[in-house]
């Protein structure tokens, strides 16, 4: 994973995005959203392997969602990189409202009309009390703009969630809807000289996740 080595070109600012390690709800395929779930044993092992993969990264800051599954992943990475974790609610997962804690079949049974609208109008439909994809994308853009303003000219690691990171990367790639999957513990890299010059280098590298 040469892209993470310290001897890389120091003239290019990079944002290294990490999806948090797995939780029980990930394994049960429940919508977590902004519920504060915790890493399970698999998730902690994934975080440790991410930390090992990033050990040589030229990272000057470490930012995380303020939800525990992301913060705990970031704390393990921070031990390896000798960086303190700075948290921000901007990097939280999408708010899924009353769907949080439910599986897809449960949602389809309990809230069939909401599910139909969500599937037919993904940009602007949301569960009761939740965020639309349009709102999520706006928050993701705000989050990356905040990082670039706070850490101008620096490279660093950001630990967040599948939904938000997919929305952000889709926006950078000019996709109307995300056309890719992000695994727990997956690493994505974006060159980030400025908010209007973002370029995706890697999406969802999982080569470091071994024997899991």
Order of alpha helices (4+ residues) and beta strands (2+ residues): beta-alpha-alpha-beta-alpha-beta-alpha-alpha-alpha-beta-alpha-beta-beta
